[in-house]
Amino acid sequence: MTIRVLLVDDQPLLRTGFRLILEAEPDVTVVGEAGDGKAAQDQSRALMPDVVLMDIRMPGVDGIEATRRIVREAVGGAHVPKVLVLTTFDLDEYIVEALRAGASGFLLKDVPPDELVQAIRVVAAGDAIVAPSVTRRLLDRFGARLPSAHQQSTPARLDRLTEREMEVLRLIARGMSNAEIAAELVVSETTVKTHVGNVLTKLGLRDRVQAVVLAYETGLITPGAIP
């Protein structure tokens, strides 16, 4: 299967760089480019890409609103493009907004080429990905509202999870992949996928990225939980 990618960035040189990286891969093809969020929405509708590689800060309609529109249009449709957002260190305040808008992943713009390609494959397969450094910043973002050591009661919304599912949710929130979780818990990756599916279903979440945000918002992850 060839993964169809739409590049969205207001800087032509960056789009060219991403195109060169992606088109060197046998299973990835760039089907289009857009320089702003409105064009991204139009191109996504016309080209039906599997993955939209989305910048955040752009003129006119920004990447967050474009992500929201693309995901909203796709809900209930046969084709649902996955949005993989790229950011830089000075855009911390946009991380949670983009994930809530429906992004399936979040990477930094200085990500090595091989990691970028792998991330595109991951989200195209229906999974989600959050760079460890971004996961760290999510923890910083919610640090002020996290519970203290003597406030460790489980939020009511999480009561429906089994002990094992809670453990899996904590590991997801640490930015671990299914393979890493399997190694940590000494179980098969298939078992982990089942647990992840149960967590998402019970909590009414679209994907593991939303699970990461929920874990921080509810205080399930505490300062120091991520190395």
Beta strands, then each sheet from edge to edge (+ up, - down):
strand 1: 3-8
strand 2: 28-34
strand 3: 51-55
strand 4: 82-87
strand 5: 105-108
strand 6: 129-130
sheet 1: 2+ 1+ 3+ 4+ 5+ 6+
end
